[in-house]
Amino acid sequence: MNSVSRDFEPATGASGPAEAPDAPLRKSQIPDDKAMLRAAVELTRDIAEANPGIYWTDMLGSALVGYVALAAAIMAPQTWVAVLCAVISVMALYRALLFIHEITHIHRDALPGFRTAWNLVVGIPMLTPSLMYEQVHTLHHARTKYGTPEDPEYLPLALMKPWSLPAFVLVALLAPVALLLRWGVLAPLGLVIPAVRKFAWERGSSLSINPDFRRRAPDSEAQRRWFAWQEVGASLWAMFLLTTPYWLGWKPLVVALAVASAVATFNQLRTLVAHLWENDGEAMTVTAQYLDSVNVPRVIAGFWAPVGLRYHATHHLLPSLPYHSLHEAHRRIAAHLGVGSTFDGANYPGMMPLLGKIAKSTMGRLP
C-alpha cells in the first residue's frame, strides 16, 4: 500500500537535498520539512494566546441561537417554518458543539471556567461531555500514534472498500440514539454491574472512529473527579429525556433527536474530509501527518468546518494555536513559503473534490 495523496517532493527550503523518488513515497516515508516546521512556530508566536471575549461570545451565542431555533422547530405550526428553524438549529449547535475540540487543546488555565461552562451549556445537554474527547483526541496528535492502530481517530478509509465511505457517514445518523442508551441505560446499569461499566467506559466514552480503540482509565484522582460529574450530569439528563414522551408527547424528543442526528452526520462528513486517510498504519513524521491532513482556505468552508477546522492541516502543525488565529497563521506561513511549497501541498478547493478523491482511491480497492 504505497499510494499517497500527491507525489511528495521536498519543497524549496526543506531540510537537506533529496533526489526525486522513482515511485511515490508512502506517507510513513515522507521526511520532515524542517524549514516549514520552523516557520510555523516563528511566524505565529504573537497570535498564540486565546482571546476570552471571542471564545465566550462565540460559544454562548451559538448555543443560544441553536436552542432557540430548536424550540421554534418543535413549536412551529407550519412545516416549512419548522424545517427552517431546524436547519438554523443544526448549524448553530454544530458550531457550539465543536468547541469540544478547542477545550482539548487549550491550556486549562487559559480560559478560566470555560470548560465547565461549555459542559453545562452544550456538552451535557447534547450528551457529548468533554470527557469524550479529553485524553482521547491528544492521542491523535501524538507523534508516534497518528495514523497507527493506536490512533482512536484514524481509519485508512482511502485504502478500504468503497462501501466503507457511505457506511462511515450513515452510522452517524444513529449517534443520538446511541448516546441516549449509553448515558440513560448503560451508565446507571454500570453502577451495579462492573462489566457494564467497564464496557461503557472502554467502548462508549470516546468520540473515536477506530473500532479497535479501547479507552484506558483516567490517570489521576483529579481526572476521575472531573469526569465523574460529567458522567452524572449526562446520565441524569439522558434519563430525563427518556421520560419526556410520557408527559410532553413524542414530538419534542423526535425533533431534538433529528436535529442531533443532522449535527452528527454533518460532523461525520467534515471528519471524512479532514484527512486523506492514506496511511497504512506506520508511524509518520509531523510533515507526513500535515500532508495527510487537509486545509480548505475558502470562506464557505467555515460553514461545514467551523471553529477553525477548515485549517485542519495547519492545526496539526500548531495544535495549541487558538481557532481564531488559524486563518492568520495560515496566511502568514503560506506567504512566507510560497506556492509549490510543502505547506501548499495540504490545500484543497472544497469538500466535493476531496470526497471524489477519497472515493476514487477506494474504487481502486475493488478486485
Secondary structure as GFF3:
##gff-version 3
##sequence-region A 1 367
A	DSSP	three_ten_helix	27	29	.	.	.	ID=ss1
A	DSSP	alpha_helix	34	42	.	.	.	ID=ss2
A	DSSP	three_ten_helix	45	47	.	.	.	ID=ss3
A	DSSP	alpha_helix	52	75	.	.	.	ID=ss4
A	DSSP	alpha_helix	79	97	.	.	.	ID=ss5
A	DSSP	alpha_helix	99	105	.	.	.	ID=ss6
A	DSSP	alpha_helix	114	118	.	.	.	ID=ss7
A	DSSP	pi_helix	119	123	.	.	.	ID=ss8
A	DSSP	three_ten_helix	130	132	.	.	.	ID=ss9
A	DSSP	alpha_helix	137	141	.	.	.	ID=ss10
A	DSSP	three_ten_helix	157	159	.	.	.	ID=ss11
A	DSSP	alpha_helix	164	170	.	.	.	ID=ss12
A	DSSP	three_ten_helix	171	174	.	.	.	ID=ss13
A	DSSP	alpha_helix	175	181	.	.	.	ID=ss14
A	DSSP	pi_helix	182	186	.	.	.	ID=ss15
A	DSSP	alpha_helix	187	190	.	.	.	ID=ss16
A	DSSP	alpha_helix	194	204	.	.	.	ID=ss17
A	DSSP	alpha_helix	221	248	.	.	.	ID=ss18
A	DSSP	alpha_helix	251	272	.	.	.	ID=ss19
A	DSSP	alpha_helix	286	291	.	.	.	ID=ss20
A	DSSP	alpha_helix	301	304	.	.	.	ID=ss21
A	DSSP	alpha_helix	312	317	.	.	.	ID=ss22
A	DSSP	three_ten_helix	323	325	.	.	.	ID=ss23
A	DSSP	alpha_helix	326	337	.	.	.	ID=ss24
A	DSSP	three_ten_helix	343	346	.	.	.	ID=ss25
A	DSSP	alpha_helix	351	363	.	.	.	ID=ss26
###
